[in-house]
Amino acid sequence: MGRMKPAVATKPEAEADDLYENRYDPDEWDDLSVQIEVRPTGSEVVSFRLPADELDRIVDAADAAGESLSEFVRGALRDRLEPSGRALAPTITGGPRTADRG
């Protein structure tokens, strides 16, 4: 089971794959310096551990939905934080969280 490879590569993904595959090819790169503008994205990178089997299930579900892993996880988190008609949804507050599962 391969991880994080979409069924159909989009143009940016195909370009990224090509750059990755040729990263050690000296003919692909030069020493020319290029000025770029870096703008803040307004997003953060989050790192956390998952059991390998759970990650495999999430990757498979993202593939089945036709989404990248990031899109799928962001959507799942958004659904949890902003439920539309879900019966149980925790309220996020600044204090400690307790849940009565009664």
VENVENCOR-V163262 format. One line per field, one symbol per residue. phi: phi as a letter, one per 20 degrees, with the letter a starting at -180 (. if undefined). psi: psi as a letter, one per 40 degrees, with the letter a starting at -180 (. if undefined). A space follows every 10 residues. Layout:
phi: ???
psi: ???
This chain:
phi: .edldffcfe gfffffffff fdfdeffecc efececdddf emccedcbec fgfffgffff ffgfemdfgf gfffffffff ecfdnffdbf eecfefdcce ej
psi: hihfhidhhi dddddddddd dedehdeeii ehhhhihhii eeiihhhiii iddddddddd ddddefiidd dddddddddd dgigeidhhi hhieaihihh e.
